[in-house]
C-alpha cells in the first residue's frame, strides 16, 4: 500500500487513538513526523514520544495526554494536503481557537508552531491545526 499523505495518516492515527482512549500510538517514523511529534510534545498536546528501532525505518511511539479522562487533543486537522497545498505568510498564520490551539507550519527553517513562526517572521506551508 503506497502512502500518499503520511502526515494525514499520522494525524488520523492520533485522532483514532484518542477516541479509543489509548495511552499510546505507534506510527511509522520519518523525519517530518518526528518533528511533528516534537512540536506536539513541546506544546503539551501529547505527553511524550520515543523512537523505537524495528530494524527498518523505526517506529515513532507517541504517549497521549488526557485531562479528566478526556484527551487533551480535541481536534487535529490537516490543512495543506499533497493535492492542495496551503501556504501562508507569517502575518497570515491563523490564530487557532484564540491562541488556545496551535497551527503547525513548515517553514524554511523547519517545522514550527504558529507562535514560533510568527516570532521568527517566517511563513510556509500550513500543515495542520490542533486544539
Secondary structure as the mmCIF struct_conf table of DSSP 4:
data_model
#
loop_
_struct_conf.conf_type_id
_struct_conf.id
_struct_conf.beg_label_comp_id
_struct_conf.beg_label_asym_id
_struct_conf.beg_label_seq_id
_struct_conf.end_label_comp_id
_struct_conf.end_label_asym_id
_struct_conf.end_label_seq_id
BEND BEND1 UNK A 4 UNK A 4
HELX_RH_AL_P HELX_RH_AL_P1 UNK A 6 UNK A 20
TURN_TY1_P TURN_TY1_P1 UNK A 21 UNK A 21
BEND BEND2 UNK A 23 UNK A 23
STRN STRN1 UNK A 24 UNK A 28
HELX_RH_AL_P HELX_RH_AL_P2 UNK A 31 UNK A 42
TURN_TY1_P TURN_TY1_P2 UNK A 43 UNK A 44
BEND BEND3 UNK A 45 UNK A 45
STRN STRN2 UNK A 46 UNK A 52
BEND BEND4 UNK A 55 UNK A 57
STRN STRN3 UNK A 59 UNK A 64
STRN STRN4 UNK A 66 UNK A 67
TURN_TY1_P TURN_TY1_P3 UNK A 68 UNK A 69
STRN STRN5 UNK A 70 UNK A 71
BEND BEND5 UNK A 72 UNK A 72
STRN STRN6 UNK A 76 UNK A 78
BEND BEND6 UNK A 80 UNK A 80
BEND BEND7 UNK A 82 UNK A 84
STRN STRN7 UNK A 87 UNK A 88
HELX_RH_3T_P HELX_RH_3T_P1 UNK A 90 UNK A 92
HELX_LH_PP_P HELX_LH_PP_P1 UNK A 93 UNK A 95
HELX_RH_3T_P HELX_RH_3T_P2 UNK A 96 UNK A 99
TURN_TY1_P TURN_TY1_P4 UNK A 100 UNK A 100
BEND BEND8 UNK A 101 UNK A 101
STRN STRN8 UNK A 102 UNK A 107
TURN_TY1_P TURN_TY1_P5 UNK A 108 UNK A 109
STRN STRN9 UNK A 110 UNK A 113
HELX_RH_AL_P HELX_RH_AL_P3 UNK A 114 UNK A 119
TURN_TY1_P TURN_TY1_P6 UNK A 120 UNK A 121
STRN STRN10 UNK A 124 UNK A 130
#
